Amino acid sequence: MSSSVQQSSSSSNQRTQYSYNRYTTVQRGDSVYRIAARNGMSAQELARLNNVSVNTPLRPGQQIRVR
């Protein structure tokens, strides 16, 4: 009985982990700094999440991870 509870809890944690990632679409004029500020995070954190530099130019329509 307890093993089924553990399995249920484990799969619940996996779903939570997957739904935690959030993305946004880059708009014209957006930068790493602007998107970071809009999402309450530092430009360095946003750059790290996306494996880019804080100075990397972004393209409109590009999907970028914000959490």
Beta strands, then each sheet from edge to edge (+ up, - down):
strand 1: 23-25
strand 2: 63-65
sheet 1: 1+ 2-
end
